[in-house]
Amino acid sequence: MSDGYSNITLLECNRLHSEQGKSGNTQNPALFTNKIGSGVHVKAGDQMSVYSSFISEIGAGADTIEFKGVDLNASRNFTYTNVVNEYPVNACNSKPFGYEMTSASNITITERIRDNKCTILLNYYKTANGEGHMHLPRRFMWSDVGGYGTGSVWVSQDSVGAGRPYEFRKGEGCTIPYVSSDYTTSVGGVQTRQKYFVEEDWFYYVNNQNQYSFIKKRTDGSKYKLFILDETKYGIQSESSRNVIREGISPAEWTYYEYIEKLDIELDKGFSSPSAIASKITNKLQESQEPVTLNYHQQLVLQGTSGSNITRPVSVIQQSNTYKPLYSANASNCTESGFFAWDSSTPNDEALKWMSSFKYIGIKRPDNWIAGRELQNQLLTHLDASNTNIGMCGFQFLFDLNPDDFLASAGSSGNMMVTNHLWDEKLLLKMKELFDTQEQYPEFFTNHSNHYTGITNASNSRFLHLNSRNSSVSHPTNPTLPLHLGTDNMYSNSSTLHDGFITKPLFIDFNPTFRNTLTDGESWSRGYAYGFAKKYRHTDDKDYIAFSTEHLGFPSVNHTIPLDYFAYNNGSSASNTQPIKKNTLLGYDVHFSAYGTSAMQIADGNILYSYDNIGFRKVYNINTITDFTNASANASVDIVGYSPFSYIGADEPKLEFNNTTNRFEWSNLHTSERIQNKDDAGGIDFDSKEIVPVNTNAGEQVYKLNKRIYNNTFTPDMLSYGANQQNACANLDGTDQPFQLDLLNMNIQPFSIMDAMSGIIIKDFGYTKETWNDGIWGILGFTYEQFNSQLNASNDLTSRVGENNNLNLNFAFTNADINAGDTINFGSNIFGAKTYSNNVPTPSLFVGTQLNIHDPSLPLRMYLQLYPNITNIAKSITLPAPNLPRRMLRPYYCIRSDIIDSHYIGGNDSGQKLPVVAIVNKINGDGDFFFQENEGVTHTFTQDKVITNITTSIHDPDQEFSHVNNDSAVIYKITKTIPASFDIVSQIMQNNQTKK
């Protein structure tokens, strides 16, 4: 006799036909209930299995990447700059921005972290590329009081009268700490001038035949991170109480914040293709706002009216999330009259506009600058609370510093300076943070031309700034001027030397072994605190912070502090036997001219006159409109002040998926240099009378060595523009027809790479180290260490990004990809034609023609220095993800159902209401569905029941509901065993007995 046979019933549970589907409930597609008609009767011993499953998820089976949209159980603090525009103005107000002032501060918020959503933080930088900037310190950009404000400005030489700071040493043309030739040090019998500046920041500007020469900041393509002023007033305020002159002797003493923007990135839940993900992020970075028209408001007397205000558009600006027109210094706000009004504490419209021109500044070594200013703020806590100026505080000493005590041979019996500050761990920590930043800049320790040459390095020393004069030596022209640590020589209407406040670097002992250890500081052998701080117990039984110079490594006959530091300390005579007085200030000099600091203003480059408008060839004015209120012929209105903006940032940043390497990569986080037209392109050349050709390649992205300046924008940093184009002749007697040469502007560092106008820095990608791998960037294949490595000399903002460091950065930034193969394009003959040889490029000399009208300062037959004009097509370096993207985050689904009682141990919570009845892996995916590969586990009913409805839910391995669509279906299989019997009579009798 047979055991029986199987009766199989298939129950289709489709989300579309479920109660939720029929009612239009799409809130949770992973949960649905289906009714089973009159019901299915099952008995104990019957079996159930999931016969087949169809899990609908868009992108399933394609080359896609999965995001779940889940919280990663973590929060993060984000600090960014909050900018508030205040005090709206009416339509006839002269301020074109719609408000009178802007306040800025850095605020911190807390946000949850999700796998598909993050907050990134952006910095902005401007490059020193010869356009759109002015190096600091500078008093003004435009002279509107001394006859300088004409077209001849283009061919003028930079000078104090043109806005440079006053001279530190009378007659030497110096704008930095620099010991005069009246005190020299004998080195091998040769009298040598001592120089104390970082040579990577400065160069000795020499005009033709040394007619003009002075020290200037380098223009070499370096990047300067932007900082924003805490408060900017765009001219005179409607409320007189707000018309206040800011304190200090330099804008460097004002309050600045690191300029940080917050940008939210969010990706769709579920599966998306790599190209779709890359496009979504790129589109977010490049997302643009509507254009904004800049207007000039003019009062007109119209027929039948007493006067009406009309709006005249003068420009238009537009910004994206990473490329923005920022308020800049220009010939309208950074003026000579404005400077002198500020200088004399006159709170008028010009003074407030002049102060506003410093709204954004750029800093070359921002981490060092921030750490130094934080040290000064900490020092302020030890002083009178009424003092809020970080430029007016510092250490002083308990004792005078005598030269004999600082002979290297004095050993530990000397070579120690004791400050007047008590041992304070918070203060020591701030100094440690400053000294940590110094290590990444080897140029701080080079000291090419002074007493420290060959002695100091990042492993044996650190430095603070020491005032040249002691505090008893008053300011030469303003004895009431408060004591400052350092100066920019901007304050006081005088060209008298101001070297009393000049600072120089004072190098002290440092032991890197103890850099991270707060020792007791009582001995060198056991370690100074953090490697630099020695504890000194004074007779008052208190512990003071001290520094030593014993271990710098000077020969025994040398002094460990330069003798000229002693010679000029009292300000009266150059005697190297006098002490450095104990009331001499020591600390971090916050000023723009300080050792190790290089800074700039953003400048929009617009002035009233074009280069071609130089007196004798005046044909038009630029940045002007017709004056409707003036009946005079050719009356015009200067509208420079109505468009004081410069575009800063990255114009087309990208995240792309490389189909060759199958990796994501960042690129174009900078705005590339372009091939440019000359200022008179399309016009008539004054000399040849021929049309100046338009460069058909203009606009192409390139990088440049020996960049040519074509006089399209104005900045005093590039004066004089007259020497940019000169006439030369082939024969020494000048008999040949002259031809024009495009020369390297003498302010640009020869052979420096210029590949960007400006750019962005992705400072923070929004995830902690612990959550990185589960967030957007980890899923896309990037590593935490790639953008969070220790900051050092090879990956900071002063370095270039290349294949040697693009996986070990502290933040994300890019530049042009320049490789050795490009050098074949560098060589050219003296006429600029490419030679494509294996020779290295070198400069040449031409003989000039007669006195050139563009620069009357040039002598006859002067040799013209010609550096090869190297311009190559540029492609951005990429920041590739080291890893392949993670295609799938959860490899299977759990199908839960109330059709049977069971338990599944797994996931975050094994005590779910609905038991797991099947597992669907994600191997078989196609056409937006995952399919169950084989029939699932068989379950046995333990009691009789009638199934009238079935609730199904689809879960990820963590037992959270899956992110599925509305087309999912699960087919259940019910198997009943029907016993087989051939005793028909007995079966009939048994059935009848059951009915009774």
MOBELVEN-V809080 format. One record per backbone hydrogen bond with DSSP energy under -0.5 kcal/mol. NH is the residue of the N-H (numbers start at 0). CO is the residue of the C=O. If there is no record, write none. Layout:
# MOBELVEN-V809080
[[NH,CO] [NH,CO]]
This chain:
# MOBELVEN-V809080
[[4,977] [6,975] [7,5] [8,973] [10,971] [11,9] [12,10] [12,969] [13,11] [14,967] [16,13] [17,14] [18,32] [21,17] [22,18] [23,19] [23,20] [24,19] [25,23] [30,27] [31,951] [33,949] [35,947] [38,35] [39,946] [41,39] [41,944] [44,940] [45,42] [46,974] [47,938] [48,972] [50,48] [50,970] [51,970] [53,968] [54,929] [55,53] [56,54] [56,927] [59,56] [61,58] [63,61] [64,271] [65,886] [66,269] [71,112] [75,110] [77,108] [79,77] [79,106] [80,259] [81,79] [81,104] [82,80] [83,81] [83,102] [85,100] [88,97] [92,89] [95,93] [97,94] [99,85] [99,86] [100,85] [101,231] [102,83] [103,229] [104,81] [106,79] [106,104] [108,77] [110,75] [112,73] [113,116] [114,69] [117,264] [119,117] [119,262] [120,763] [121,260] [122,760] [124,758] [125,223] [126,756] [127,221] [128,126] [133,600] [135,598] [138,162] [139,162] [140,333] [141,333] [143,141] [148,142] [149,147] [152,149] [153,150] [154,151] [155,152] [162,159] [163,158] [165,488] [167,173] [169,167] [171,168] [172,168] [178,193] [182,179] [184,191] [186,184] [186,189] [187,185] [189,186] [191,184] [191,189] [194,448] [195,176] [198,196] [200,197] [201,197] [202,215] [204,202] [204,213] [206,211] [209,206] [210,207] [213,204] [214,172] [215,202] [217,200] [218,746] [219,217] [220,127] [223,125] [224,362] [225,123] [226,360] [227,256] [228,358] [229,254] [231,101] [233,99] [233,231] [234,232] [239,237] [241,238] [242,239] [243,241] [252,249] [253,250] [255,253] [256,227] [258,225] [259,257] [260,121] [262,119] [264,117] [266,115] [269,66] [270,57] [271,64] [273,62] [276,272] [277,273] [278,274] [279,275] [280,276] [281,277] [282,278] [283,279] [284,280] [285,281] [286,282] [288,318] [291,316] [293,314] [295,311] [297,295] [297,309] [299,297] [299,307] [301,299] [304,301] [307,299] [309,297] [309,307] [311,295] [311,309] [312,310] [313,293] [314,293] [316,291] [319,322] [320,286] [323,647] [325,323] [325,645] [327,643] [328,601] [330,605] [333,329] [334,332] [335,141] [338,334] [339,335] [340,336] [341,337] [342,338] [343,339] [344,341] [345,340] [346,344] [347,345] [351,347] [352,348] [353,349] [354,350] [355,351] [356,352] [356,353] [357,354] [358,355] [360,226] [361,599] [362,224] [363,597] [365,362] [368,364] [369,365] [370,366] [371,367] [372,368] [373,369] [374,370] [375,371] [376,372] [377,373] [378,374] [379,375] [380,376] [380,377] [381,378] [382,379] [386,383] [387,385] [389,387] [391,388] [392,389] [394,585] [396,581] [397,417] [398,417] [400,579] [401,399] [404,401] [405,402] [406,403] [407,557] [408,555] [409,406] [410,407] [412,409] [413,410] [414,404] [416,546] [418,416] [418,544] [419,395] [422,542] [427,423] [428,424] [429,425] [430,426] [431,427] [432,428] [433,429] [434,430] [435,431] [436,432] [436,433] [437,433] [438,434] [439,436] [440,437] [443,440] [444,441] [445,442] [446,442] [449,446] [452,449] [453,445] [454,451] [455,451] [459,456] [460,456] [461,507] [463,505] [464,586] [465,503] [466,584] [467,501] [468,499] [469,568] [470,582] [472,469] [473,471] [480,477] [484,390] [485,483] [489,248] [490,248] [493,491] [498,167] [500,497] [501,498] [503,465] [505,463] [506,504] [507,461] [508,547] [509,459] [510,530] [511,458] [511,509] [513,510] [514,511] [516,513] [517,515] [518,516] [520,526] [526,522] [528,532] [529,516] [530,527] [531,528] [532,528] [533,531] [533,545] [534,520] [535,543] [536,534] [537,535] [537,541] [540,537] [543,535] [544,420] [545,533] [546,416] [548,414] [549,414] [551,548] [557,554] [559,405] [560,405] [564,561] [565,561] [565,562] [566,562] [567,563] [568,565] [570,567] [574,566] [574,572] [575,573] [577,574] [579,400] [580,578] [583,580] [585,394] [586,464] [588,586] [589,587] [593,590] [596,593] [598,135] [599,361] [600,133] [601,359] [602,131] [603,328] [606,604] [612,609] [613,611] [614,612] [615,613] [617,614] [618,616] [621,607] [624,636] [626,634] [627,625] [629,626] [630,628] [634,631] [636,624] [638,622] [638,636] [641,638] [642,639] [644,642] [645,325] [647,323] [649,321] [650,648] [653,666] [655,664] [657,655] [657,662] [658,656] [661,657] [662,657] [663,779] [664,655] [665,878] [666,653] [670,757] [671,669] [672,701] [672,754] [674,699] [678,709] [680,677] [681,691] [682,679] [684,682] [684,689] [688,684] [691,682] [692,690] [695,693] [697,694] [698,674] [699,696] [701,672] [702,871] [703,753] [704,869] [705,751] [709,707] [713,604] [717,714] [718,715] [720,153] [721,153] [722,719] [723,720] [725,740] [727,738] [728,846] [733,730] [738,727] [740,725] [742,723] [742,740] [744,706] [747,744] [748,218] [751,748] [753,703] [754,752] [756,670] [757,670] [758,124] [759,668] [760,122] [761,811] [762,120] [762,760] [763,120] [771,767] [773,770] [774,770] [774,771] [777,771] [778,774] [779,775] [780,777] [781,776] [786,782] [786,783] [788,808] [794,791] [795,791] [798,795] [804,801] [805,801] [807,804] [808,785] [809,794] [811,761] [812,810] [816,874] [817,815] [818,816] [821,818] [822,819] [823,820] [824,821] [825,822] [826,822] [828,832] [831,828] [834,826] [835,826] [843,865] [845,863] [846,728] [847,845] [847,861] [848,726] [854,851] [857,854] [860,848] [861,858] [863,845] [864,862] [865,843] [866,864] [869,704] [869,867] [870,868] [871,702] [873,700] [876,814] [878,665] [879,877] [880,663] [882,780] [884,661] [885,778] [886,884] [892,919] [893,954] [894,892] [894,917] [895,893] [895,952] [896,914] [897,950] [901,899] [905,903] [907,957] [914,896] [914,912] [916,894] [917,894] [919,892] [920,918] [921,890] [924,922] [925,928] [927,59] [928,925] [929,54] [930,923] [931,52] [935,49] [938,47] [940,45] [944,41] [946,39] [946,944] [947,945] [949,33] [951,31] [951,949] [952,895] [953,29] [954,893] [955,959] [958,955] [961,953] [963,961] [964,55] [967,964] [968,53] [969,12] [970,51] [971,10] [971,969] [972,48] [973,8] [973,971] [974,46] [974,972] [975,6] [975,973] [977,4] [977,975] [978,976] [983,981] [986,982] [987,983] [988,984] [989,985] [990,986] [991,987] [992,988] [993,989] [994,990] [995,991]]
